[in-house]
Amino acid sequence: MRFINSCAAAFALLLALPAHALTADEAKAIASGESEARIAALNKAVATADDKTAAFIQSMSDDAVKFTADKVFVIKDDKAFDPVTGAEQKLPDDAEDVVNNNMMRGALDAAQAALKLTSKDDAVRAEAAQALFKEPDESRLPLVEKALAAEANPKIKAQLELVRAASMLSSTDKDKRLAAASDLGASRSPETKLLLNQRLADETEADVKAAIVASIRSIDGSLVWGDRINAIFSGISLGSVLLLAALGLAITYGLMGVINMAHGELMMIGAYATYVMQGIFQRYFPESAFGWYLVAAIPVAFLASALVGAVLERGVIRFLYGRPLETLLATWGISLMLQQLVRSLFGAQNVGVENPSWMSGGLTMLSNVVLPWNRICIIIFAGLVLLAMGWLIGRTRLGLFVRGVTQNRPIASCMGVNTARIDTYAFALGSGIAGLAGCALSQIGNVGPDLGQSYIVDSFMVVVMGGVGQLAGTVYAAMGLGILNKFIEGWAGAVLAKIAVLVFIIIFIQKRPQGIFAMKGRSAEA
């Protein structure tokens, strides 16, 4: 403790000194000797450090420094350089490696973070403040105070105030520990809770212990709400993915009665179409336009899957209407063929699809709640696809024909509707929506030949549970199953959550075979 207090005093005395160049004696003192003496020399150099000092500290952290009895050398590309002048030197045969124990490495990390507090880049200063918060030390308080006085960014200033409080948490002054416990309780983050728990194990004063316990309880209350928000958002995100995957089946199975086991492969085609568009933009477009590849991939994914769906309907499905089990077998075989085709074209390994820059990162709501932008975009995208599909089916001439043909094919044919063409359009529409689902899935998971197999069963369960042919039921079922799965997963684990959801669906279908929304009309009553 005497050593720490001496370090703090040294910092306080030297903070106001102007920066000066690294000297040979300073480099020697930092590189060799006892750990405590080296740390004292390091702290003294940091207080008035220049660029050469910062570079030397980085070399120390990288274990790229050797020394002899009277000189220090920085090793770079198998060559030796003088840390003061930067001139190349001949490395003596008796030069020894600098050995950094855990104490010295901690001091080096803290020194680097402290040097970054004076950076002009906000991101660098924020990163430095975060690093100091994870390794608080009372000896660094003068540096933190100096950075606080000069800081203009409110967010970084708030983080530095937490660093100051964390540094005082282990102070010998009881009043400082009490103030630190109260200040840290207001931050309400998991990292702060960890620091308070660590201090609670060592604290001997009853009133300080009580303050720490009160702060931990306050943090726990905030973290519980954060966990709930995370579960709800994750459930909505999963529900949006299920909705995108099931919307195409709501047409091909719900309206047309075709059990399309190749639906997952149509999603896979949409994902690979996105991958191809990414490659085109990387090769033929300027780097600044790369973020637009996903926008261009949306119509391409839709058209690619719709075209395959149209060929599938005209070549196979149109001969099997009214025979659902035969469509199941036929489309299952086609799904295997499509998987093998993709393996032949792109290889059996997964391919990488990057997020555009505008989909990277996330929206921070609480200390333990960060909503990823890619998930937010997929939720919005699923809503837009749902609205477009609802408008197309309910408000357009094509939608009218599709509903007419699926409800009463003979009467629609008598009215002059080309039922064969409408069947192709409807199946292509459902397939195209599957392609859009694949485009979205490429932004949150791996793209490979087996991509669709993970969603085909869940998609059928969503359509059946929602009510065959009922678009609103598909929405309710997708969102309900997504949120239910994430809440169960929070306390039972992913595997048990899947089992519980499957059992729930089986019981629900047993009690209500028609799904959430039953089909209305004479055909349903017959």
C-alpha positions in Angstrom: 0.0 0.0 0.0 2.9 2.3 0.7 4.2 1.7 -2.8 0.7 2.5 -4.3 0.5 5.8 -2.3 4.0 6.8 -3.5 2.9 6.1 -7.1 -0.2 8.3 -6.6 1.9 11.1 -5.1 4.4 10.8 -8.0 1.6 11.1 -10.5 0.1 14.2 -8.8 3.5 16.0 -8.8 4.3 15.2 -12.4 0.9 15.8 -14.1 1.5 19.4 -14.8 4.9 18.9 -16.4 5.2 19.3 -20.1 5.9 16.3 -22.4 9.5 15.5 -22.9 11.4 13.0 -25.1 12.2 9.6 -23.8 15.7 9.3 -22.5 18.1 6.3 -22.4 18.1 6.3 -18.6 14.2 6.1 -18.6 14.2 3.3 -21.1 16.7 1.3 -19.1 14.8 1.9 -15.8 11.6 0.7 -17.4 13.1 -2.4 -19.1 15.4 -3.8 -16.3 15.5 -4.1 -12.5 12.9 -5.0 -9.9 9.3 -4.8 -10.8 8.4 -2.1 -8.3 11.2 0.1 -9.5 10.3 -0.5 -13.2 6.6 0.4 -12.5 7.7 3.6 -10.7 9.8 4.5 -13.7 7.0 3.7 -16.1 4.5 5.8 -14.2 6.9 8.7 -14.1 7.5 8.4 -17.9 3.7 8.2 -18.6 3.0 11.5 -16.8 5.1 13.5 -19.3 5.2 11.0 -22.2 5.7 11.9 -25.9 5.2 9.7 -29.0 8.5 7.9 -28.5 7.6 7.0 -25.0 4.2 5.7 -26.1 5.9 3.6 -28.9 8.4 2.2 -26.4 5.6 1.2 -24.0 3.9 -0.5 -26.9 7.1 -2.4 -27.7 7.3 -3.5 -24.1 3.8 -4.8 -24.2 4.6 -6.7 -27.4 7.7 -8.3 -25.7 9.9 -6.7 -28.5 12.5 -5.2 -26.2 16.0 -6.5 -25.2 18.6 -5.0 -23.0 22.3 -5.2 -21.9 24.1 -3.7 -18.9 24.1 -0.2 -20.4 21.7 -0.2 -23.4 18.1 -1.0 -24.4 17.1 -2.2 -27.9 13.6 -2.4 -29.6 13.3 -5.4 -31.9 11.4 -4.9 -35.2 11.6 -7.3 -38.2 14.6 -9.1 -36.7 16.5 -5.8 -36.5 17.5 -3.8 -33.4 16.8 -0.1 -33.0 17.6 2.5 -30.4 14.3 3.5 -28.6 15.5 7.1 -28.1 16.9 8.0 -31.5 15.2 5.3 -33.6 18.6 4.5 -35.3 19.3 0.9 -36.2 21.8 -0.8 -33.9 23.9 -4.0 -33.8 22.3 -6.3 -31.3 25.0 -7.7 -28.9 25.2 -11.4 -28.3 24.7 -11.0 -24.6 21.4 -9.0 -25.0 18.7 -10.4 -22.7 14.9 -10.5 -23.3 12.8 -8.2 -21.1 10.7 -10.3 -18.7 7.3 -8.9 -17.9 5.5 -10.5 -15.0 1.7 -10.1 -14.4 2.2 -7.0 -12.2 4.3 -5.4 -15.0 1.9 -6.3 -17.7 -0.9 -4.8 -15.7 1.1 -1.6 -15.3 1.9 -1.5 -19.1 -1.8 -2.0 -20.0 -2.8 0.8 -17.6 -0.1 3.0 -19.0 -1.3 2.5 -22.6 -4.9 3.2 -21.5 -3.8 6.3 -19.7 -1.9 7.6 -22.7 -5.0 7.1 -24.9 -7.0 9.4 -22.6 -5.4 12.4 -24.2 -6.2 11.2 -27.8 -8.2 13.5 -30.1 -10.3 10.6 -31.2 -13.5 10.1 -29.1 -13.5 6.3 -29.8 -10.0 5.9 -28.6 -10.6 7.8 -25.4 -13.8 5.8 -24.8 -11.9 2.6 -25.2 -9.2 3.7 -22.8 -11.8 4.7 -20.2 -13.4 1.3 -20.5 -10.1 -0.5 -20.1 -9.2 1.5 -17.0 -12.7 0.8 -15.6 -12.0 -3.0 -15.9 -8.7 -2.7 -14.0 -9.3 0.1 -11.4 -6.4 1.3 -9.3 -6.2 4.2 -6.8 -2.7 5.1 -8.0 -4.2 6.2 -11.4 -6.6 8.7 -9.9 -4.5 11.8 -10.8 -4.4 10.7 -14.4 -8.2 10.2 -14.4 -8.8 13.5 -12.7 -6.7 15.3 -15.3 -8.6 13.6 -18.1 -11.9 14.5 -16.5 -10.9 18.1 -16.3 -10.1 18.2 -20.1 -13.0 15.9 -21.3 -15.8 17.6 -23.3 -17.7 14.5 -24.5 -20.6 13.9 -22.0 -20.6 10.1 -22.5 -16.8 9.7 -22.0 -16.9 12.0 -19.1 -19.6 9.9 -17.4 -17.4 6.8 -18.0 -14.4 8.5 -16.5 -16.5 9.4 -13.4 -17.2 5.7 -13.1 -13.5 5.0 -13.4 -12.8 7.5 -10.6 -15.4 5.8 -8.4 -14.1 2.3 -9.2 -10.6 3.5 -8.4 -11.8 4.9 -5.0 -13.6 1.6 -4.1 -10.5 0.1 -2.6 -9.3 3.3 -1.0 -8.0 3.4 2.6 -10.4 6.3 3.2 -13.8 5.0 4.4 -15.6 8.1 3.2 -14.2 7.6 -0.3 -15.4 3.9 -0.4 -18.9 5.0 0.7 -19.1 7.6 -2.0 -17.7 5.2 -4.6 -20.2 2.5 -3.7 -23.1 4.9 -4.1 -21.8 6.3 -7.4 -21.2 2.8 -8.9 -24.8 1.8 -7.9 -26.1 4.4 -10.3 -24.3 2.9 -13.3 -26.4 -0.3 -13.3 -24.1 -2.4 -15.5 -22.9 -6.0 -15.1 -19.3 -4.9 -15.0 -20.1 -2.6 -12.1 -21.9 -5.4 -10.2 -18.8 -7.6 -10.6 -16.5 -4.9 -9.1 -18.9 -4.3 -6.2 -19.1 -8.1 -5.5 -15.4 -8.3 -5.5 -15.1 -5.4 -3.0 -17.9 -6.8 -0.8 -15.8 -10.0 -0.2 -12.9 -7.8 1.2 -14.8 -5.1 2.9 -14.7 -5.0 6.8 -16.8 -1.8 7.6 -20.5 -2.6 8.2 -21.8 0.7 6.8 -19.7 0.4 3.6 -20.9 -3.2 3.2 -24.5 -2.0 3.5 -23.9 0.6 0.8 -22.4 -1.9 -1.5 -25.3 -4.4 -1.0 -27.8 -1.6 -1.7 -26.0 -0.7 -4.9 -25.9 -4.4 -6.0 -29.7 -4.7 -5.4 -30.3 -1.5 -7.5 -28.2 -2.9 -10.3 -30.0 -6.3 -10.1 -33.3 -4.6 -10.5 -32.2 -2.8 -13.6 -30.6 -5.9 -15.1 -33.8 -7.9 -14.7 -35.6 -5.5 -16.9 -32.8 -5.6 -19.4 -33.0 -9.4 -19.5 -36.8 -9.1 -20.1 -36.3 -6.6 -22.9 -33.6 -8.8 -24.5 -36.0 -11.9 -24.3 -38.9 -10.0 -25.9 -36.7 -8.5 -28.7 -35.1 -11.9 -29.4 -38.5 -13.5 -29.5 -39.8 -10.9 -32.0 -36.6 -11.3 -34.0 -37.1 -15.1 -34.1 -40.8 -14.6 -34.9 -39.9 -12.3 -37.8 -37.6 -15.0 -39.2 -40.3 -17.6 -38.8 -42.8 -15.3 -40.4 -40.6 -14.7 -43.5 -40.0 -18.4 -43.8 -43.7 -19.3 -43.4 -45.3 -16.6 -45.6 -44.4 -18.5 -48.8 -45.9 -21.7 -47.3 -49.0 -19.8 -46.4 -49.6 -19.6 -50.2 -48.2 -22.9 -51.5 -49.5 -25.0 -48.7 -52.1 -22.9 -47.0 -53.9 -21.8 -50.2 -52.9 -24.3 -52.8 -52.7 -27.5 -50.6 -49.2 -28.4 -51.9 -46.8 -29.9 -49.3 -43.7 -28.3 -50.7 -40.7 -30.0 -49.0 -38.4 -27.9 -51.3 -39.5 -24.7 -49.6 -36.3 -24.6 -47.5 -34.2 -25.0 -50.7 -36.1 -22.0 -52.3 -34.9 -20.0 -49.2 -31.4 -21.3 -49.8 -31.6 -20.1 -53.4 -32.5 -16.6 -52.2 -29.5 -16.6 -49.8 -27.1 -17.7 -52.5 -28.5 -15.0 -54.8 -27.6 -12.5 -52.1 -24.1 -14.0 -52.0 -23.7 -13.7 -55.7 -24.8 -10.0 -55.6 -22.3 -9.4 -52.9 -19.5 -10.8 -55.2 -20.7 -8.7 -58.1 -20.6 -5.5 -56.0 -17.1 -6.4 -54.6 -15.7 -7.0 -58.1 -17.4 -4.5 -60.4 -18.5 -1.6 -58.1 -16.5 1.0 -56.1 -16.0 0.2 -52.4 -18.3 3.1 -51.4 -21.2 1.4 -53.2 -20.8 -2.0 -51.4 -23.5 -1.2 -48.8 -26.1 -1.1 -51.5 -25.5 -4.7 -52.6 -28.2 -5.9 -50.2 -30.8 -3.5 -51.6 -30.0 -4.9 -55.1 -30.1 -8.5 -53.8 -33.7 -8.2 -52.6 -35.4 -8.2 -56.1 -32.7 -10.7 -57.4 -33.4 -13.2 -54.6 -37.2 -12.9 -55.2 -36.9 -13.4 -58.9 -34.4 -16.3 -58.7 -36.5 -18.2 -56.3 -39.7 -17.3 -58.1 -38.3 -18.6 -61.4 -37.2 -21.9 -59.8 -40.7 -22.2 -58.2 -42.4 -21.5 -61.6 -40.3 -24.2 -63.3 -41.1 -26.6 -60.4 -44.8 -25.9 -60.7 -45.0 -26.3 -64.5 -42.7 -29.3 -64.6 -43.9 -31.3 -61.6 -46.5 -29.9 -59.2 -49.3 -29.2 -61.8 -49.6 -33.0 -62.4 -50.0 -33.7 -58.6 -52.8 -31.2 -57.5 -55.2 -33.0 -55.1 -52.6 -35.6 -54.1 -50.7 -33.9 -51.2 -48.7 -37.0 -50.2 -47.3 -37.4 -53.7 -46.4 -33.7 -53.7 -44.5 -34.3 -50.5 -42.4 -37.1 -52.0 -41.8 -35.3 -55.3 -40.7 -32.0 -53.7 -38.5 -33.9 -51.1 -36.6 -35.5 -54.0 -36.4 -32.1 -55.7 -35.0 -30.6 -52.5 -32.2 -33.1 -52.5 -31.4 -32.3 -56.2 -31.3 -28.5 -55.5 -28.9 -29.1 -52.5 -26.6 -31.1 -54.7 -26.8 -28.5 -57.5 -25.7 -25.8 -55.0 -22.9 -28.0 -53.7 -21.7 -28.5 -57.3 -21.8 -24.7 -58.1 -20.6 -23.2 -54.8 -19.0 -26.0 -52.9 -20.2 -27.9 -49.8 -18.8 -25.4 -47.3 -20.7 -22.4 -46.0 -20.0 -19.1 -47.8 -19.6 -15.7 -46.1 -22.1 -12.9 -46.6 -21.1 -9.6 -45.0 -23.5 -7.1 -43.3 -23.4 -3.7 -45.0 -21.9 -1.0 -42.8 -25.4 0.5 -42.0 -26.5 -2.9 -40.5 -23.4 -3.3 -38.3 -23.4 -2.4 -34.6 -26.5 -2.0 -32.5 -28.8 0.3 -30.6 -27.9 0.6 -26.9 -31.0 1.0 -24.7 -29.6 -0.1 -21.3 -26.2 -1.2 -20.1 -27.1 -4.9 -20.8 -29.5 -4.2 -23.7 -28.0 -3.8 -27.2 -30.3 -4.4 -30.1 -28.4 -5.4 -33.2 -29.2 -3.3 -36.3 -29.3 -6.4 -38.6 -32.1 -7.9 -36.4 -33.9 -4.6 -36.3 -33.7 -4.4 -40.1 -35.1 -7.9 -40.5 -38.0 -7.2 -38.3 -38.9 -4.1 -40.4 -38.3 -6.1 -43.6 -40.6 -8.8 -42.4 -43.3 -6.3 -41.7 -42.9 -4.7 -45.2 -43.1 -8.1 -46.9 -46.2 -8.9 -44.9 -47.9 -5.7 -45.9 -46.9 -6.1 -49.5 -48.2 -9.7 -49.5 -51.5 -8.7 -47.8 -52.0 -5.9 -50.4 -51.2 -8.2 -53.3 -53.6 -11.0 -52.2 -56.4 -8.7 -51.0 -56.3 -5.7 -53.3 -55.0 -6.7 -56.7 -56.5 -8.5 -59.7 -53.9 -11.3 -59.4 -54.8 -11.8 -55.7 -58.5 -12.0 -56.6 -57.8 -14.7 -59.2 -55.6 -16.6 -56.7 -58.3 -16.5 -54.1 -61.0 -17.5 -56.6 -59.0 -20.4 -58.0 -58.0 -21.8 -54.6 -61.6 -21.5 -53.2 -63.5 -22.9 -56.2 -61.4 -23.9 -59.3 -64.4 -25.1 -61.5 -66.4 -21.9 -61.1 -63.3 -19.7 -61.6 -62.5 -21.7 -64.9 -66.1 -21.1 -66.0 -65.7 -17.4 -65.4 -62.8 -17.4 -67.9 -59.9 -17.5 -65.5 -56.8 -19.3 -66.8 -56.4 -21.5 -63.8 -53.2 -23.2 -64.9 -51.5 -19.8 -65.3 -52.8 -18.6 -61.9 -51.4 -21.7 -60.3 -48.0 -20.9 -61.7 -48.2 -17.3 -60.6 -49.3 -18.2 -57.1 -46.6 -20.9 -56.7 -44.0 -18.5 -58.1 -45.2 -15.8 -55.6 -44.8 -18.2 -52.6 -41.4 -19.3 -53.9 -40.3 -15.7 -54.4 -41.3 -14.8 -50.8 -39.1 -17.8 -49.7 -36.3 -16.2 -51.6 -36.8 -13.0 -49.6 -36.6 -15.0 -46.4 -33.3 -16.5 -47.6 -32.0 -13.0 -48.3 -32.8 -11.9 -44.8 -31.4 -15.1 -43.2 -28.1 -14.5 -45.0 -27.6 -11.4 -42.7 -27.9 -13.3 -39.4 -26.5 -16.8 -40.1 -24.4 -19.0 -42.2 -25.2 -19.5 -45.9 -24.8 -23.1 -47.0 -26.6 -26.0 -48.8 -28.4 -27.0 -45.6 -29.7 -23.6 -44.8 -33.3 -24.3 -45.5 -33.4 -27.6 -43.5 -33.3 -25.6 -40.2 -36.6 -23.8 -41.0 -38.8 -26.1 -43.0 -40.4 -27.9 -40.1 -40.9 -24.7 -38.1 -42.5 -23.1 -41.1 -45.0 -25.9 -41.5 -45.8 -25.7 -37.8 -46.4 -22.0 -38.0 -48.8 -22.3 -40.9 -50.7 -25.2 -39.4 -50.9 -23.6 -36.0 -52.0 -20.2 -37.4 -54.8 -21.9 -39.5 -54.4 -23.2 -43.0 -54.9 -20.4 -45.5 -55.1 -17.7 -42.8 -52.5 -14.9 -43.2 -53.3 -13.3 -39.9 -53.0 -16.6 -38.1 -49.5 -17.1 -39.6 -48.4 -13.8 -38.1 -49.8 -14.6 -34.7 -48.3 -18.1 -34.7 -44.9 -16.9 -35.8 -44.6 -14.1 -33.2 -46.2 -16.2 -30.4 -43.9 -19.2 -31.0 -40.8 -16.9 -31.3 -41.4 -15.1 -28.0 -42.5 -18.3 -26.2 -39.3 -20.1 -27.4 -37.0 -17.3 -26.1 -38.7 -17.0 -22.7 -38.5 -20.8 -22.1 -34.9 -20.8 -23.4 -33.9 -18.2 -20.8 -34.5 -20.6 -17.9 -34.5 -24.1 -19.5 -31.9 -23.9 -22.3 -32.2 -24.0 -26.1 -32.8 -27.8 -26.4 -35.6 -28.0 -23.8 -37.2 -24.8 -25.2 -37.5 -26.5 -28.6 -39.0 -29.6 -27.0 -41.4 -27.6 -24.9 -42.6 -25.6 -28.0 -43.1 -28.7 -30.0 -45.1 -30.3 -27.2 -47.2 -27.1 -26.9 -47.9 -27.2 -30.6 -49.0 -30.8 -30.5 -51.4 -30.2 -27.6 -52.7 -27.1 -29.3 -53.4 -28.9 -32.6 -55.1 -31.7 -30.7 -57.4 -29.3 -29.0 -57.9 -27.0 -32.0 -57.2 -28.7 -35.3 -58.3 -25.8 -37.4 -55.6 -23.5 -35.9 -55.8 -20.1 -34.4 -58.1 -18.8 -37.1 -60.5 -21.4 -38.7 -61.3 -21.1 -42.4 -64.9 -19.8 -42.9 -67.2 -20.8 -45.7 -69.1 -23.8 -47.1 -66.0 -25.6 -48.0 -64.8 -25.5 -44.4 -68.1 -26.8 -43.2 -68.3 -29.6 -45.6 
